[in-house]
Each structure stands twice: as structure tokens, then as C-alpha cells.
Amino acid sequence: MNALRAYDINIVGLENKRYEYDFMSDNTFFAALEQELIRTGNVQTHVVLDKSETMIRLDFHIVGSVEQICDRSLDEYDEPVDTRQMMLLKFGDHNEELSDEIELIERNTATVNVARYIFEFISLSLPMKRLHPRFRDEEEQEDDIDESNVKLIYTSGPVIDEESENKDQPATDPRWDALRKLSDN
């Protein structure tokens, strides 16, 4: 936990104004968090702290890269990270997480450790499907299927194509028209 002390921000005695902090996170940061999602990486975090009487607003800008393991090939690759996030810390009687962006902290809190927030924001910026960059082109090609080569196998509704729209044929079966006239009355 000593490696994470560098991420402490003393809020006692701060005036109600704006402050800026910079943090560098490397392999020791990710190892100190005792998690398995990210083992190595190198990210730089710029934090803007805006203190007022009732709360503290923390704006994070995190840039860098973290090492990931491809789900398909199990190869290691560097995933770029570039995210902006915001966190509100409101002063209250007890500590409580109200939502993903808002937390209550006690009024007599001396320091705020931003390491957990940095890690959470990095984790949220990572894609759910971890693919090595060499496989991403294949995925995009699968998503961009050429419509002219697609063959319709089954449909539950009437098939309307350009040829049938140009003809003067009714779109519905004329036998149903008599029933529609009855329901209109």
C-alpha cells in the first residue's frame, strides 16, 4: 500500500479554488492494487481538483497504454488509453458511495487517495472484447458486409424490393380488402 501513498491528495487546509496534480502510473502501481485485470502499463493522469464549501470535483484525464492479453490468440499487446472522467466527493456525516460518479466523504477527511479512481477509469476505458490490433481489421471487415452479395433466406413479412415497388400491383392480397371495408364501417 506504500506505493499508493503517492496518490494521496491532502484536502485539509485547501482553499476553495482550483488545483492541478499529475500522477505517473507504471507497473508498481498496478502490482500494488492486487488485481488481475491489468498487470503492466504506463499511464499519465492529470487531475484537476476544484474545491468548494460543500464538495470536491475531480476531473481526470488519463493517457497512456496498458498491456492486455488477446482473447483470441493469447498474445500480449499494448492497449492505448485516453479517457476523461469526473468524480464528485460531497462532504457529509459518513462515507458512502451514492453512484458511480458521486461519493459522500466525512467532513474531517484529511486526504483523498485517487489511485482507486484512476484504476477504475482505466478499466472502464478498456474494450470488453480484448483483440490484438492485427485481428481488429478482420472484425471491422465482418461488420461491413457487402449488401449486394447477401441472399435472403427467410422473412416473415412481405418482401418489398425495387422491382415490385415500380409495378402497379397492390401490396396486399385483394381478398382481404373486402374484410377491411367491413371493419372500417
Helices and strands as residue ranges (DSSP letters): G 2-7, E 8-10, E 18-25, H 27-32, E 41-51, E 55-69, E 76-92, E 96-97, E 102-106, E 111-113, H 115-125, H 133-143, G 147-149, H 162-166, H 174-184
